[in-house]
């Protein structure tokens, strides 16, 4: 279905999705997947009214999943996606109503569960639980740092220190290979930030990193483990609502990576720079090669 959003007229695909959601209106994981497809492909819909309708449809699907499912984890995922829809629709107050006050209790069951399994002699399960926890918290940390960067522009030294800490985490966990999907947006945010701070040379350095990663052998994007996270793959496949695959097809992901740079007004002052022109050329080749 993800490929259909790139290959077929959007109204035709929406009609197919609506037929599926009507037929399987009580299959909550499927409703979640359809809603996620709407969210991930709405930015590429040229008709803004249609894009808005897709987000509204997605929000309603997530609201139903959140309210009706007995799966606690799925309900939490649906709540967050519903909030994302409302934020994208320009309703920040509704986001606050949905999410309420942030939970800073720092409670985590992973250490207790891992210790319990260890005491029972199941060392593999203990390690698996801890690997999943480390992976999840690392992804969350990168996302938090990416958002925090945008709030640090009034203090250059804080922005640069946040960037330094981000690089250290990327290197420590080899995130360009483990999860490039969260690193591309981070490099994009850093490049924008350096432009706004009046440092085009540093911005070009980050755009080069972005381009090298975007044009490397990372496709098709999927969540996976590695030599360190050697017990992660089973959890990803069996636990996540969307499985290990991304809710966008490869063509859409590449198009997004290219258009993010080309259409960003922050980089317009670089348009006559030879290095920037080379970056655009390489990114366009990525899209042309599909």
Protein Blocks (a to p, Z undefined) as FASTA:
>chain_A
ZZmmmmpcfklmmmmmmmmmmmmmmlmklmmmmmmmmmmmmmmpmblmlmmmmmmmmmmm
mmmmmmmpmbfklmmmmmmmmmmmmmmnopaklmmmmnopadfklpafklmmmmmmmmno
paklmmmmmmmmmmmmmmmmmmmmmmmmmmmmmpmklmmmmmmmmmmmmmmnommmmmmm
lmmmmmmmmmmmmmmnopaklmmmmmmmmmmmmmmcfbccdddddfklmmlmmmmmmmpm
nlmbdcbdfklmmmmmmmmmmmmmklmmmmmpmklmmmmmmmmmmmmnZZ
